[in-house]
Every structure is written in C-alpha cells, then in structure tokens.
C-alpha cells in the first residue's frame, strides 16, 4: 500500500512542479539555516572535557584590596602567585595545575626557517593528565622537573611537524626565546573548545604549541602574555610578578566525587579565612568552586550573536513552515475532486489521509536533502569568516540525522491540517460538482 | 474599491484557514524583518564609528626579539630611526594600542583621592607623540612637551618620576567636568595624579568598552617599548601605505635579522578585523531578510494562484454580469491589501514583542516608530507585486467560464 501512496504522491507532485519546488525550497532554506546556526551553537557551547568536565573545578578567591569593594562583585577568575602556590602545594585535590599563558618565539636549527611566535603555556605537571591531553610521543614532565625548574618542554603536534617533520623529537632541543629546552613529550593534535582553562587569551583561542614548567618559564624569563588584573598603586613589573598585587595565574583542580568537592570547598573556605585573619586579604572571605561547564556558563562564553542567529534561523524556519502549510493546503484542496472520486470508489478516510501525508513526507525528505546542501553551504560560509571559533563549525553525523528527522517531522506536521481538511471532504458533494 | 471590501471579507471567511496562514506568514515576516533591519542599522552605526585618526595612512608592526633584551631604549631608538629613514614615512612611534586595534589597556579613573571607587574605567594610550602620529585632532590645550615623556619601564621600575600630565578626549572631559573646562583640572589615573593639559577631539578605545563610552580615553606621556607589548605605529604619505609597510618590515629586519615579525598590517585591515563579526552579522541578517521577503512573496503567489483557480467559475459569473477586467484585477489586489494589512498590524505588535526581548537580552535600544510606516509600505508593495500575476490571470478569465463545470 505504501508503495502505491508513494507513486500517487510522486505523480501528484509532478503535476504541479512550481508549487512542489517552492515547498521543497522553503523547507530546505528553513532547515538549512536552522542547522547551520545550531551546528555553530553546538560547537561553541560544547563540552571541552567530555566525560570529565564535572570533575574539574576552578577554585576562586578574592585577594583584592578594600578599594571599590562591592559585595556583589564577581570573584576573580585568576589567582596571585602566592595563593596559587599555596593551594598547589597543599595537595588537597587528586590533581592540581597552576598555569599562565605565554607567547614565545621559536627558532629552528634550520637557518632557512625564520623564527616564529607560537602560543605557549607555562604550567605544572598535572595539566596533561587532568585535561586528558593526548600524547603522540613521550609524556609530560615530572613533579621533580617542576620543583627543580628543569629546562624541559612538551611541544604540540603542529610545532613538531614544523620543526622536526613529524618525527619523534623526544630528547631533542627546542629553542624558545633563546632558551634551550629538552623535549620530553610531543602531543597528538589537541585543542580545547572552548579554551576553558584560560579564557583571558580568548574564549576560542587556538591551542598552545609549547608547554613549559611554570617555574622554568619564570626562571628563563619566557614572555608572558596572559590576562592580568592588578590593584593598589604599585605598578606591576614583569620581573616582580611573584610578589605583585595582581592575579595572573589560572588554578584548576580535579576532584573525584561529591565528598571530595565538599571537603575541598571547606579547605578553600578555611584558606580564605586564614588569609583574611593574616591581613593578606582585605575583603571578607568569599570563595567559589565552579566546575568546567558551570564556569563557562557563568562567563557567557558563547557569543550572544550566535544565540541571536539561532533564534533568527528558527523564526525563518517558522515562516517557511507556515508558508509550506499554506501551499500544501492549497495544493491538497485543489485535488478535492480527485479525493472525492477516490472516496466514492471506496477509499477510506484513513487511506486518503495516509496518502496525503506520504506526499508531505516526500516533500520533507526532499527538503531535508536540499536543506543539507544549504547547511553545508552555510557552514562553508561560516568557516570563511574570520575568528578562531568559526573554523570549527563542521556538520557531524548526529546533526545530519537531526536535519532529516526535523525536516520530515516538520513537513508531516505541516501536512497534518491540510490532509485532515482534505480527507473530510464528502465524496458525494465533489462528484456532483464535477 | 470600498464596495468590494464586504464581498471580499465574505469570501475570505470561507477560506479562513489559508487566509489565516497567509496573514500569519506576513506578520512573522514583518516582525522578523523589522527587527533584522533595526539590528543591521545598529551594527552599521557601530561599524562606522569615527576614530578621528588618519586611518588609510596608518599601519602597525609588532616584532618580538629573541634572547636577552638589553639596552632597550637604544634599540627602540635605532628601530625608529631605521623606519624614519624610509621615504614616504611621515611619522612613527611605539605605542600601546590603536583605536579598535583589539589590545586595550585600562585604568580606573578617580576625580580625587578621597573617592573610594573609580568614577570610570578608561582606556589609556601611551607612546611618544602618539596623538600626533595617529593624526588625532587637538580641540583645546596642548600636546605633550618633549621633556614630559618618560620611558614606561623606568616608571614601572621607579627609576623615573611621572610628569603628572595627561590629555583626555572631549567626551571624557565633558563627562568628568560637565560645567567647566577640563583644562588644568587634576584627576587620578590608576592612582597617579594627572593634570589635564589637552583635549582631543576623539580617540576611541582599542576594545572592551561600551559604545557610548568608547571615547572615554586618556593619553599619557609615556614612551612605550616593544617588550611591554608595544607596536610600531607608522603613518605614511597618502597612497603609499602598502609600500611603506613592506619597507618598514624590511628595515626592522635589517636592524635585527633574528627578530620575529608578529604582525604587519595596514590600519584599515586592523579596523576591519575588529568589526568583522558585526559585518558578518549584518550580512547574515540582510540575506535572511531578503530570503524571508522572497519566501513570503512566493507564498502569496502560490496561494493567490490557488484562489484564482478555485474561483474561476465565480469570476466568470461576475464577468458575465458585467464586471470589467479591471474590477476583477482590483478585487484580488484589494483582497491582498486587506490580508497584508492584517498581517502588518499583527506583525508590528510581534515586532515590538521581539524588540522587547532583544532589549532585555542584547541591550538593544527600542525600535524607533519610524519603522512602522516603512515596514508597512514595504510589505504592502511586496504583496501587490506578488499578487499581480495571479490577479492578471484572474482578470483574463472569460465570461463564458460561468457556463462551465
């Protein structure tokens, strides 16, 4: 029976090509626009640490002075050197990493290659296991390397391709800002989207290519270029950042379960109260411990333009659907005579209804296929836009499936009223008017 | 015309569902397009914010030197001398940021010491003769004297004492001192007392400020160094920007071949990048608006054709009873006008609803009332154009159709 419906539907669709094309186009444009914007939103609001983001937390404190104090102020998202080191060395979490951003010129041994600048991260040993960073060769440095400020580095996949043609470069030397660092590990391609662990360098900034122990980077005076927030009148000198009244380091901790979170929170509160008692913190002790997704949410990482675009696309889709319902209604009603004949010949209301819905579904499938093309085109245009984030927008399999399902569901829904109206036509009335 | 309205309304009531759908479609289109056009206008206004500098003559070059950095000041002077030697260079300096350049430096600003929190957060600009190099216009007072400049690293290391003077923009001057001239007044910038010696026409911040206070900026007499994040800002003779940029990069490489050129861009490109997302949004909104109007027009064509097809006999009867072709044409045009009007009224209400949401979510201003007549006219015209072909087809139905079927 279904095959017969499909045949009837195709014949009917062929009869009014312009109208059919118009309906398919409307559905396709709506679907394409919605899928494009949804894919972008999906990529930009994704979980940068799948399966683990609920176990990784950012301890937040308020070390600022009393000036301009407002209890509703947000807590800083970075910590001072002193607090970072205190919390790091307390080892109260399963893992903890203290880090800051840098940008370092890298020079190749090959004189033909001009020196170039790469983004760098100065961090501590737990960075790699805590953020599930994949290695191609070697591994991260040890806690001992952190402590002894060893001249070691982990480099990214791109830099390894550029300097060492993708070979295993573990044990070789990378010249960063005139400092020789021994490579202990090479990463597989890796990029956190959003760049959750340090939003100061941009919400969707590209991954770092050189990772150096924090202490080593400070010793070797590697260039720091991360976010910096200072207070008081004393200016901040690059050399004296360890004692400056500035927050400039990101601290992240990994906590296994709810009990660990509760106990870490208690520890953090106690620490803040101690600092207030010591007179180091001038403001009342306040702390926060958001996990990765909550932090991203609080920081409104997803650009508001992207959300606006999603709403716009849905509005557009809605207009296209209303348009399709109207056209389908017109089309089905025009066939009132044909439906009357079929009904008089014994076709049940149910079968007329099923046949008309089949027709709607065919428009849905066609709209879905063309809509997919529109979405591919839309995403290609998005990727051409400047901005680090837009290049990430690719249609994945799940979105592809959603495209089809939404398209068919939408046209079926659009076909429901027209089909219902049409199949209610009394057979006798139509035959008479013929 | 007016006589037609009652029968039209009567007919439309028999097509209640299709007519409602068409009204709904026009209303949604009206609401979305009105808001889209409004947002486009808003973005265009932001994108064309004047910077008050010689945009098409300027460029920025940032370099990074490798290895230990000694004798910073002498090296900066050598670099500047090398660039000055290039024919076509009008001025050059090392500065910290450019209007809409993306690299903002901010400081809290207070009017006096007793004040606990900052009056405003201002963007700060440093660089020897920065205003002169960029081409910012002085409205009152004076630019800095050569002996007022200090090296920024000397100030940080407390090897030098500030000369305690500053230049503000006109917007900031009026915000801080609405009733009197700002010249000679003392303010505190980042805790440092500063006497205002000049007022610039404008110097927008590099980034991160709200539109209405983007011009709240202060210029300080500090000589910038590349190691602190400074870039070489070069002003070329008109029309020679591209060549000067190439020569300046070569000159900087000539001074020290081991350095990395991080960026070398004409200012127009820097500004373009800053507004890229706004431009993309404006383009997107325009395309969606055009697509929406097209879909709606096609929908009108489709439904009107259907109605014409359904009413062929009725039209034939009217023609046989003496209605002229023009009467039939007007009938369908009036019908469309009625439907469009209903859609427009509903659409305007919706438009204000959407606008209210946008105002809350995206801090957009209120939709100006001027959008109402313009939007209405556009949709009426669109409807009339779309309905013309089906209406003409209806008008061509011969009276003999009355006898058929």
Contacts between the chains, C-beta under 8 A, distances in Angstrom:
chain1	res1	chain2	res2	distance
A	19	B	302	5.8
A	22	B	298	5.4
A	22	B	299	7.9
A	22	B	302	5.9
A	26	B	295	5.5
A	26	B	298	7.6
A	26	B	299	7.6
A	29	B	291	6.0
A	29	B	295	6.8
A	33	B	288	6.9
A	33	B	291	7.9
A	67	B	116	6.1
A	67	B	117	6.8
A	68	B	108	7.4
A	68	B	116	6.3
A	68	B	117	3.5
A	68	B	118	6.3
A	69	B	117	8.0
A	70	B	117	7.6
A	103	B	64	7.6
A	105	B	64	5.1
A	105	B	65	7.9
A	105	B	66	4.8
A	105	B	260	4.5
A	107	B	66	6.2
A	107	B	258	7.6
A	114	B	260	7.3
A	115	B	66	5.7
A	115	B	258	6.4
A	115	B	259	7.4
A	115	B	260	4.8
A	116	B	260	5.9
A	117	B	64	5.7
A	117	B	260	5.1
A	117	B	262	5.3
A	177	B	66	5.8
A	177	B	67	6.8
A	178	B	66	5.0
A	178	B	67	3.2
A	178	B	68	6.7
A	223	B	64	7.3
A	225	B	229	7.5
A	232	B	191	7.5
A	233	B	190	7.5
A	233	B	191	3.7
A	233	B	192	7.5
A	235	B	155	6.8
A	235	B	156	4.6
A	235	B	158	8.0
A	236	B	156	7.3
A	237	B	156	4.9
A	237	B	157	6.0
A	303	B	277	7.4
A	304	B	361	7.3
A	304	B	362	5.7
A	305	B	277	6.3
A	305	B	281	5.4
A	307	B	361	7.9
A	308	B	39	7.8
A	308	B	281	7.8
A	308	B	358	7.8
A	308	B	361	8.0
A	308	B	362	6.4
A	309	B	281	7.6
A	309	B	284	6.6
A	312	B	32	7.1
A	312	B	36	7.1
A	312	B	284	7.8
A	312	B	285	7.1
A	312	B	288	5.9
A	313	B	288	7.7
A	315	B	28	6.7
A	315	B	31	7.9
A	315	B	32	4.8
A	316	B	32	7.0
A	316	B	288	5.6
A	316	B	291	7.0
A	316	B	292	6.1
A	318	B	28	6.2
A	319	B	25	5.8
A	319	B	28	4.7
A	319	B	29	5.6
A	319	B	32	7.0
A	319	B	292	5.8
A	319	B	295	6.3
A	319	B	296	6.9
A	320	B	295	5.9
A	322	B	21	5.7
A	322	B	24	5.3
A	322	B	25	4.6
A	322	B	28	6.6
A	323	B	25	5.5
A	323	B	295	5.5
A	323	B	296	7.0
A	323	B	298	7.6
A	323	B	299	4.1
A	325	B	21	5.7
A	326	B	18	5.7
A	326	B	21	3.9
A	326	B	22	5.9
A	326	B	25	6.7
A	326	B	299	5.9
A	326	B	302	7.3
A	326	B	303	5.5
A	327	B	299	6.6
A	327	B	302	4.7
A	327	B	303	7.1
A	329	B	17	6.2
A	329	B	18	5.4
A	329	B	21	6.9
A	330	B	18	6.2
A	330	B	302	6.3
A	330	B	303	5.6
A	330	B	305	7.9
A	330	B	306	3.5
A	330	B	307	7.9
A	331	B	306	7.5
A	333	B	18	7.9
A	333	B	306	7.3
A	333	B	310	7.5
A	334	B	306	6.2
A	334	B	309	6.4
A	334	B	310	7.2
A	385	B	276	6.9
A	385	B	277	7.8
A	385	B	280	5.0
A	386	B	273	6.1
A	386	B	276	4.6
A	387	B	276	6.6
A	387	B	277	6.4
A	417	B	17	7.0
A	421	B	17	6.9
A	433	B	405	7.0
A	434	B	405	7.9
